[in-house]
């Protein structure tokens, strides 16, 4: 999430001197209430030495952000977010927009949107503590989810309870992609916090002596790995120059939920010219065993040699097309069953309620703080 100009959170909190001067200027009840709002919102510990950062929030001598970031982000006060992690996240965001400045990054929005999803699926994160979790404890957490629209903030419609389930869904995406369908998975990337933690620079500031990772470390790792993974997927996607957008995700779930059929989808995508998936089938390519590198070669051949042609007669009369269609119907029947098993309506309702309430509460608080900030600046301008 980006913002248009300078970080709106920068200098939200007045220094102790500024607050005192403001009170001396005007002692009306409105100003007293304003000061009370500031104290309850920020409650700064002015005895602690802190330093300004490029993100508009201060850090302590160890490089962890002060509590004002947590309060504005509405994440637990006990969480400690390290600036190295945020800089790594910012670098991945710059890859998406080279003109992006760090002070344009809406850090509280990012932290809350990811945290709201994390705690909605894993109740352990609702507790106001920053406990370190062992590898075994992390492996037992929910590993990821999908949403109705493919976006992080969408309504959760599928949960991957363990790493095996998550890996299976990720593996199936290669086959879906040749059909121009995509299951956009939000992966918590807990495996990166279990395996090879010594080489994971994001995790290092959050490890204890027993190599256990704090909850704030798991949150930072989730954000970084999610953005990094999206960048890598776009860079390494084998079907250049095609990019699968959110429509490819929505089309998949229309089929899985019975709002459309795979038969109709196949016919529609083979009306005017042969689809890439059919091209592979006709050429005897096994999608289950072929590498992405070879798929990329086949896709370039497909782009170079495909010709516009009316395939309706082929689709209506060819035994090859019928066998191809029947095989996909069987494959999607399996996918539908998996989806139903991962789509527990009772649990999903509670998850989505928690996720939506958490994020909406953050937005309302931010709106209130923005209004308060306008009043503060007007008084400061009157003082000058």
Secondary structure, 3 states (H helix, E strand, C coil): CECCCCCCCCCCCCCHHHHHHHHHHCCCHHHHHHHHHHHHHHCCCCCCCEECCCCCCCEECCCEECHHHHHHHCCCCCCCCEHHHHHHHHHHHHHHCCCCCHHHECHHHHHHHHHHHHHHHCHHHHCCCCCEECHHHHHCCCCEEEECCCCCCCCEEEEECCHHHHHHHHHHHHHHHCCCCCCCEEECCHHHHCCCHHHCHHHHCCECCCCCEEHHHHHHHHHHHHHHHHHHHHHHCCCCCCCCCHHHHHHHHHHHCCCCCHHHHHHHCCCCCCCHHHHHHHCCCCCCCCCHHHHHHHHHHHHHHCCCCCCHHHHHHCHHHHHHHHHHHHHHHHHHHHHHHCCCHHHHHHHHHHHHHHHHHHHHHHHHHHHHHHHHHHHHHHHC
